[in-house]
Amino acid sequence: MSIVKPFRGYRPQKDLVTKIASRPYDVLNSEEAKQEAGDNALSFYHVIKPEIDLPADIDIHSQPVYDKAKENLQKLIADGVFVQDAKPCYYIYAQTMNGKTQYGIVGAASVEDYENNIIRKHELTRPDKEEDRMNHVRYTNFNAEPVFFAFKNNMELDMIIHDAILIDPVYNFVADDGIGHHVWVIENDAKIKRIEQIFANEVDFLYVADGHHRTAAAALVGAERRKNNPNHTGNEDYNFFLSVNFPANQLTIIDYNRLVTDLNGLTVEEFLAKLEKSFVVEKKGSEIYKPNALHNFSFYAEGEWYSLTAKQGTFNDADPIAVLDVTILTEQILTPLLDITDLRRSTRIDFVGGIRGLGELKRRVDSGEMKAAFALFPVSMEQLMNIADNDCIMPPKTTWFEPKLRSGLVLHEL
């Protein structure tokens, strides 16, 4: 069962929250962060992208960057911009996008649960990215950004959330991208105790939705401190890390699409002819065509959209990885027809999150930058959890979650 504990969060003053809250560190580069921060000294980018305060040519993984993150965060705390809650609490963090709101419980997840596979993963992590986030935690002594977890739905937790949001939120704002963000604090001792009990007794597993590197980094730092503490008890704050835990039925995975620079020497007509071996190919014309079901793809090239429906025998319904559309695309098209064998390293393929829309695929092909595009039907939460439960790893660039969590709303000190 899962450990999700209350904690004494550090939170921004209510009238400053819109100045502080930022997008996550990994959705924009240093120059974009510098532009977004502008002359706003309170922007949380000064903590999670502290290189914006240093010379432009600095190595973003160097010691001065982590030292600057610590300095900037400590100044925000010393100046009273962030204040620690007097007692351990849970928090409700809700996000509204396109008229739909999802409600997550902010708590402290367990390092031990990560090590024991109670926190389940579906992606590989890169050691260099892990080390970067580990250094950020080591030197700031904070989990400055939450990880995004899902859990199988629990009716009583739904009711607790429903009751908690009947009062006005402590934070309630719409960010520049149109996403609404709303936060409530759960301070009632009985409710706090009950939430902890439900996770411990009724929630079997937590599933990493977004933030595999932050999760791994937090767990590795916790294990490191445990090893170096001769008086370790298991109750220290470094044994836990900041998480937002959403019921899986509230979450939406958006499609993650592909663009290719060339058709491996084939004309579009020759390529379509080869596709007919594994797909039912239908020409759809110049209007954007969006896949309408699993195993249905759209293909765009030379101003025309096509529907591609995988034929029986091209996938294995019994295998949680082989049944994925990203696998079908790779094994039936990208590798055998286009000779793209390493999705992580090939310079002939690019990936576009569906939040940008299929118009972005069309734009990049029409501009001549790319030769063709493939759009996929999104993975379901059920597929993601099934893959994690079977200890499988999804292919690269399979899931895209929106909306993204804002950073700087609640912090956890180690």
C-alpha positions, 0 to 999 in steps of 0.5 A: 500500500502507498505512503502519502504523508502530510507535511509542513509546506512552504507556500507563497503569500497569497498576493504574490502567488501569480508572480511566483508560479512558473511552468516546470523546469523541463518544458522550456530552455534557459533563454525562454525562462529568462524571457518569461521571468523578465524583470520579475524578481519573484519568478520561480524560474530564479529557483528552478532555472537559476542560470537565468541570473548567471552569464549566458555561457555558463554550464547549466549543470555546474556548481555555481548554478546549484549554488544560485538556486539555493541562494535565490530560494533562501532569499525568498524565504528570508524575505517572507515571500514563502512561509512554512505552514505551522503544522503538517497538512495536505493540500488540494491542487486543482487545474482547469483546462478547456472547462474540465477540472482535475483535483489532486492531493498534494502530499509527501510520497515515500522514498521506500515506496519508490525503491519497492515498486509501490510507486510504479514507472513506465519510462526509462530515466537518463543518469545525467538528467537524474544527477542534475535534479539530484544536485538541485535537491542536494544543494537547495535542501528542497523538493522545489517542484512536485512530481505528478502521480496517478492512483486508481480511483477511491470514492472516499478520497473523492468525497474528501476532496469534494468537501474540501473545495466547498470553501474558497481556495487559498490560491485561485488564478488563471495563468498566461496560457489560460490554465486555471490553478486552484489550491486549498489547504486541509488542516482538519486533524481528522481529515488529515488522519483519514487521508493518510489511512486511506492511502496506507490501506486502500491505495495499492500503487502510485503511478508516475504520470509525469516527472520520472527524473524528478521522482528518481532524483528525490528517491536517490537523494533520500537513499543517499542521506539515509546511508550517511545518517548513522542515526537514521529512523525513517521519519526524517523528511528526506525519506519523503518527497513532494507529489501531487496525486490525481485519481486516474479517471480525472486525467487525460493523456494527449497524443504524442505525434511524429514528424520525419525529415524524409521517406528514405528515398521513396516518393509519397506514392511508393511509400503509400503503396508499401503501407498497404501491406500492413494498413488500410489506407484511405485518402482524406484530402486537404482537411486535417484528419485526426485518428479516431480510435486505437490502431488508427493513424493519420499520415500527412504529406504533400498537402494530403491527409490519409487514414491508416488503420492497422490490419489484424496481425500487425499487433499483439493485443496480449502484449501491453507494449506490442499493442501500443500504437507507438510500437505499431508505428515503429515496427511497421513503418519507422524501422522497416520502411524508413530505416529509423531504428533509434528513436532517442538518437535519430536526427531524422525524426521529431516529436510534437505533443498533441497540445500543439494540435495537428495544425503544427504537424501540417505547418512544419511539413508545408514549410518544407522543414519536414517531409511527412507527419504521423498522428496517433490516437492517445494512450489511455490511463488504463494502458499506462497502468497496465504497462507499469503493473507488468514492469514494462517500459513504454517506448520513448515519447509515448505520453503527453500530459496536460495541463502541466503542474505549476511550480512554486505553489507548495515546497517540501523541505528535506 
